[in-house]
Amino acid sequence: MKFPILASLAASASAGTILWDGRFNDLSSSTDLNNWSWGNQVGPYQYYIHGSSSVTAYVNLSPSYKNPADSGSKQGAKITLDSTAYWNGQNMRRTELIPQTTAAINKGKVFYHFSLMRSDTNPPAQTREHQIGFFESHFTELKAGWLSGAAGVSDPLLRWCISGQCDKWTTTWDAGVWHNVAYEIDFTANTVGFWHSTGGDDLVRVVAPQSASTSSNGADWHVGVLELPRSGYADSNEDYYWSGVYIESGSITTSVSGPGSPSGGGGGDSSSSSNTPKPSTSSVPTKTTLVTSTTTTQKPSTTTSTVATTTAGTGGCTAGKYAQCGGNGWTGCTVCAGGSTCKYSNDYYSQCL
Ligand SMILES: *[C@@H]1O[C@H](CO)[C@@H](O)[C@H](O)[C@H]1NC(C)=O
């Protein structure tokens, strides 16, 4: 399927090819997310990991929710955990969107872009672990708050994690500061690097690619947050602001303004930054053989377990040595790579050792 995004790409000299565009430009309101269902897989996102209230309890869109430097986005998303944000009987709060695309976002070398901000209003608790922007196997993600199993009571840091190691890049997560992020994932070489900047600054590669058990079925990147429970700490309302969410191949776009523009660029409309996948210029197939209806993540209606595993039942995937392989809240692989076994550390963390 051909789709013209050349005009929008011309705006940024260093742009790669957008494989999937999750910048909320195609949504007029978060209620558009309700269009998506397992039987009607439309729009840029799958919407199914959330609590039982209406969508506006968990996801809201507004121009004021985006990084102001991001001119490629007309709006950002406020993703909320409230007292109802328990998905499907689980004991952890979570609000997550997942790319709805058949593009090859899980092949070759790709960049997963997003910008993230917190406010002083409804701040993420520093006393609980939050997994942010993660894959089912958790080979890379951000984390915020006290890490399960860590010493102490709270943790003010925002951390980038690779294979369960969360000390390669950290920053104090101050309110009102936009953190621009790109995961540089090479699914062929099995490496992940980390790009970062704040505000309107260009992205800089702050951690060179390192080996990881990169694995994704092309429909398991969680744009949102999963909070692990911790006894003795009450739920508080938490808001996470997201913008500039897209995945590209080729060379990285370092400008936070992102490729394209939601309304400019030679009279284009929002379709110029549509989620319609554009064929990659590499030899990577543009369609995966996987379909989201058989993604390893179970449909809500079929999961009744109250333990915090959304994917353990599907088995199949393998966690690398030193990677997390279990625990209350774990949604990733539970089988350990050869030479390692899954060792219990605490109720919330088991590791391949
Ligand atoms: C969702 O459905 C409504 C009503 O049919 C439609 O107006 C809107 O454009 C749809 N949104 C998307 C993103 O497809």
PDBQT file of the ligand as one rigid body, heavy atoms in Angstrom, charges set to zero:
ROOT
HETATM    1  C1  LIG A 401     -14.002   6.780  15.228  1.00  0.00    +0.000 C 
HETATM    2  O1  LIG A 401     -15.366   6.651  14.895  1.00  0.00    +0.000 OA
HETATM    3  C2  LIG A 401     -16.028   7.899  14.744  1.00  0.00    +0.000 C 
HETATM    4  C3  LIG A 401     -17.493   7.625  14.532  1.00  0.00    +0.000 C 
HETATM    5  O2  LIG A 401     -17.671   6.734  13.477  1.00  0.00    +0.000 OA
HETATM    6  C4  LIG A 401     -15.399   8.678  13.597  1.00  0.00    +0.000 C 
HETATM    7  O3  LIG A 401     -16.000   9.934  13.445  1.00  0.00    +0.000 OA
HETATM    8  C5  LIG A 401     -13.925   8.879  13.887  1.00  0.00    +0.000 C 
HETATM    9  O4  LIG A 401     -13.289   9.487  12.791  1.00  0.00    +0.000 OA
HETATM   10  C6  LIG A 401     -13.264   7.543  14.157  1.00  0.00    +0.000 C 
HETATM   11  N1  LIG A 401     -11.888   7.810  14.570  1.00  0.00    +0.000 N 
HETATM   12  C7  LIG A 401     -10.845   7.262  14.004  1.00  0.00    +0.000 C 
HETATM   13  C8  LIG A 401      -9.515   7.634  14.529  1.00  0.00    +0.000 C 
HETATM   14  O5  LIG A 401     -10.935   6.438  13.100  1.00  0.00    +0.000 OA
ENDROOT
TORSDOF 0
